[in-house]
Amino acid sequence: MAWSFYIYYRVDPAKAGLCEPRVRELFKLVHKATGVQGRLMTKRGEANLWMEVYENVPDESKLEFEVADAAGKLRIQDFLQGGGRHVECFRDV
């Protein structure tokens, strides 16, 4: 059964323009390693709350590793505003 990952975090508004290309690069690295394409969303009324979505993930351990590895290499944390990245994982029932 496939899983879906939701990773949310607050981006420093002053750094959002620099962060988005890094997240797009993260998606490329993860897709190359896992075949799963991520998408980026923002919360209505709270533009600095971002969420990466990875759906229909066949190997959750590999995806978790690749996302964390790519985020570290791209220094995504340097663009965040407190709290870091929060990972939630769900599957259909």
PyMOL commands that set and color helices and strands:
alter all, ss='L'
color gray80, all
select helices_A, chain A and resi 13-34+60-73+76-79
alter helices_A, ss='H'
color red, helices_A
select strands_A, chain A and resi 3-10+38-43+46-57+86-91
alter strands_A, ss='S'
color yellow, strands_A
deselect
rebuild
show_as cartoon
